[in-house]
Amino acid sequence: MRCKHPRQYLAQAGTGGAIQEAHAVPVRDLAFEFMMNALRLTEGFPLVLFEERTGLSLATILEPLDAAERDGLLSVITRSSGPRCAGGVS
């Protein structure tokens, strides 16, 4: 967790003290956490990034990605994925 107050953050920026606490993400949550962050990117993300960042096989998320694409929630284009506007407008 980062400092919540900007003055405190700026005072500690660059010293390593700006992060108040750190914790490892449990393996069971890695795919979910990655997707929550990656799907914020409206331009999408390279699918290979999933394996690089999580250490998990892409097969871990292929079924949910396929389901989301069928439902019109995202597009999987070659080797990248990104969110779509509901209603089919992209």
C-alpha positions in Angstrom: 0.0 0.0 0.0 1.3 3.4 -0.8 1.2 6.5 1.3 -2.3 8.0 1.3 -1.3 11.6 1.8 0.5 13.4 -1.0 2.9 15.3 1.2 4.0 12.2 3.0 4.5 10.4 -0.3 6.5 13.2 -1.8 8.7 13.5 1.3 9.5 9.8 1.0 9.6 9.4 -2.7 12.9 8.0 -4.0 13.8 6.7 -0.5 11.9 3.4 -0.6 9.8 4.7 2.2 6.8 5.7 0.0 5.5 2.1 0.2 4.0 1.5 3.6 3.4 -2.2 3.3 4.0 -4.9 0.8 2.6 -8.4 0.4 2.9 -11.2 -2.1 -0.2 -12.0 -4.1 -1.2 -15.6 -3.6 -0.8 -17.8 -6.7 -4.6 -18.5 -6.7 -5.2 -14.7 -7.2 -2.5 -13.9 -9.7 -4.7 -14.4 -12.9 -7.5 -12.3 -11.4 -5.2 -9.5 -10.2 -3.4 -9.4 -13.6 -6.6 -9.2 -15.5 -8.0 -6.5 -13.2 -5.0 -4.3 -14.0 -4.5 -5.3 -17.7 -8.1 -4.7 -18.6 -7.8 -1.1 -17.5 -5.8 -0.5 -20.6 -8.2 0.5 -23.3 -5.7 -0.4 -26.0 -5.4 -3.9 -24.7 -2.4 -5.9 -23.8 -0.2 -8.6 -25.4 -1.3 -12.0 -24.2 2.4 -13.1 -23.7 2.5 -10.4 -20.9 0.2 -12.7 -18.8 2.8 -15.4 -18.7 5.7 -13.0 -18.3 4.2 -11.2 -15.3 2.4 -14.0 -13.5 4.6 -17.1 -14.3 1.3 -18.9 -15.1 0.4 -20.6 -18.4 -1.8 -18.7 -20.8 -4.0 -21.7 -20.7 -5.1 -20.5 -17.3 -7.1 -17.7 -18.8 -8.0 -19.0 -22.2 -11.4 -20.3 -21.3 -12.5 -17.1 -19.5 -11.1 -15.0 -22.4 -13.1 -17.0 -24.9 -16.2 -16.7 -22.8 -15.8 -12.9 -22.5 -15.2 -12.6 -26.2 -18.3 -14.6 -27.0 -20.3 -12.3 -24.7 -18.9 -9.3 -26.6 -16.9 -8.0 -23.6 -13.5 -8.1 -25.2 -11.7 -8.8 -28.4 -8.8 -11.3 -28.7 -6.9 -10.3 -31.7 -4.0 -12.6 -32.7 -1.8 -12.3 -29.5 -3.4 -9.4 -27.7 -6.6 -8.7 -25.8 -8.5 -5.7 -24.7 -11.9 -4.5 -23.5 -14.9 -3.7 -25.7 -17.8 -1.5 -25.1 -20.9 -3.4 -24.2 -23.3 -3.4 -27.2 -20.6 -4.3 -29.8 -19.2 -0.8 -30.4 -15.4 -1.0 -30.3 
